[in-house]
Amino acid sequence: MSLPIFFEGTQVTRRFALGCALMMLCGAAFASGAPWYRWKNAVNKTVMCAQVSPGNVWEIIDGPFMDSRCKKPGNPQ
Protein backbone atom coordinates (compact mmCIF):
# COMPACT_ATOMS: atom_id res chain seq x y z
CA MET A 1 0.00 0.00 0.00
CA SER A 2 1.50 3.34 -0.98
CA LEU A 3 1.08 6.44 1.17
CA PRO A 4 -0.34 9.68 -0.24
CA ILE A 5 2.09 12.49 -1.07
CA PHE A 6 1.06 14.33 2.11
CA PHE A 7 2.77 11.69 4.25
CA GLU A 8 6.07 11.65 2.40
CA GLY A 9 8.98 12.88 4.54
CA THR A 10 9.72 16.15 2.78
CA GLN A 11 6.10 17.24 2.53
CA VAL A 12 5.45 16.60 6.22
CA THR A 13 8.66 18.41 7.16
CA ARG A 14 7.79 21.42 4.99
CA ARG A 15 4.25 21.63 6.33
CA PHE A 16 5.49 21.30 9.90
CA ALA A 17 8.11 24.03 9.38
CA LEU A 18 5.54 26.32 7.76
CA GLY A 19 3.09 25.73 10.62
CA CYS A 20 5.77 26.50 13.23
CA ALA A 21 6.80 29.67 11.39
CA LEU A 22 3.19 30.87 11.21
CA MET A 23 2.62 30.22 14.92
CA MET A 24 5.76 32.17 15.85
CA LEU A 25 4.74 35.06 13.60
CA CYS A 26 1.27 35.20 15.14
CA GLY A 27 2.75 35.19 18.64
CA ALA A 28 5.11 38.02 17.78
CA ALA A 29 2.25 40.09 16.38
CA PHE A 30 0.57 40.24 19.80
CA ALA A 31 3.75 40.71 21.87
CA SER A 32 4.50 43.98 23.60
CA GLY A 33 7.66 45.41 25.07
CA ALA A 34 8.79 44.54 28.56
CA PRO A 35 8.74 47.30 31.20
CA TRP A 36 11.95 48.85 32.50
CA TYR A 37 12.77 49.24 36.19
CA ARG A 38 15.27 51.30 38.18
CA TRP A 39 17.56 48.96 40.13
CA LYS A 40 19.86 49.77 43.08
CA ASN A 41 22.91 47.76 44.10
CA ALA A 42 22.73 46.89 47.81
CA VAL A 43 26.52 46.76 48.12
CA ASN A 44 27.79 49.99 46.52
CA LYS A 45 24.46 51.88 45.99
CA THR A 46 24.88 52.09 42.19
CA VAL A 47 21.61 52.80 40.33
CA MET A 48 20.82 51.54 36.84
CA CYS A 49 17.85 50.98 34.51
CA ALA A 50 17.15 47.45 33.21
CA GLN A 51 14.30 45.15 32.23
CA VAL A 52 15.51 42.17 34.26
CA SER A 53 17.49 41.84 37.49
CA PRO A 54 21.22 42.41 36.93
CA GLY A 55 22.08 40.03 39.79
CA ASN A 56 21.47 38.91 43.35
CA VAL A 57 22.48 42.13 45.12
CA TRP A 58 20.19 44.37 43.03
CA GLU A 59 16.72 45.46 44.16
CA ILE A 60 13.93 47.38 42.41
CA ILE A 61 13.60 50.93 43.68
CA ASP A 62 11.24 52.41 41.06
CA GLY A 63 9.19 51.47 38.03
CA PRO A 64 7.80 50.35 35.68
CA PHE A 65 8.97 52.69 32.93
CA MET A 66 8.37 52.74 29.17
CA ASP A 67 11.89 53.70 28.06
CA SER A 68 15.43 52.46 28.68
CA ARG A 69 16.41 55.67 30.47
CA CYS A 70 13.67 55.15 33.12
CA LYS A 71 12.15 58.58 32.41
CA LYS A 72 8.61 57.84 31.09
CA PRO A 73 6.49 56.05 33.71
CA GLY A 74 4.09 53.31 32.61
CA ASN A 75 3.95 49.90 30.95
CA PRO A 76 4.75 49.59 27.24
CA GLN A 77 1.74 48.66 25.13
N, C-alpha and C positions, 0 to 999 in steps of 0.2 A: 504494500500500500504506500503510495507516495504522498508526501505532505504538501499542502498548498504553499504557494510562494510566501505567504505571510509568515510561516513558521521557519523559513530558512534562516540560517544564522545571521547573515548580513542584514536582512530586512528587519529582524527583531532588534538587532543592535541599533540600527538607524532609528527605528521608531522609539526605542527606549531612550536614546540620546536626545532625540527631538522632544520627547515628553518631559525629560528632566530639564532641558533648556527652557522650555515654556513655563514650567513651574517656577524656576528660579527667576525668570523675567517678571512673572506675575507677582511674586513675593517682593521683588525690588521696587515694583511700581507703588506699593502701599507702604513702603518703609519711610520712616522719618529720621531726622538727625537725632543723635543722642545729646542730652543736656550736658553742659559744662558746669563744673563746680570749682570753688576756690578751696584749695587744700593748704594746711599748715603743718609743717614738720614739728613734731613734739620735741625733738632733740635740739635743733638749732634755730627754731622759729622762722624758717624760710617759708614764704608764701608763694604758691604757684597756682595756675589754672589748668585743669585737666578733666577729661571725661571719665577716666577710671582712676582708681587709687594708685599712686606712684609706688607704694610700698607699705610695710607694716607700721611705720612710725608716723604716717600721715593721717590727718583727720580732717573731715569736712568742716569748714568754718562758715561757708556762705554758698548759696545757690538754690536752684538751678539758674543757669544763664544760657542765652541763645548764641553767644559768640565765644571765640577762643581767647578773647582778652578779658572775659568775665565782666563786661560792662553793661550789656543789655539783659535785664532780668526776664525770666520766663522760660518755658519749654519750647524747643523747636517744633514746628508743625510739619 
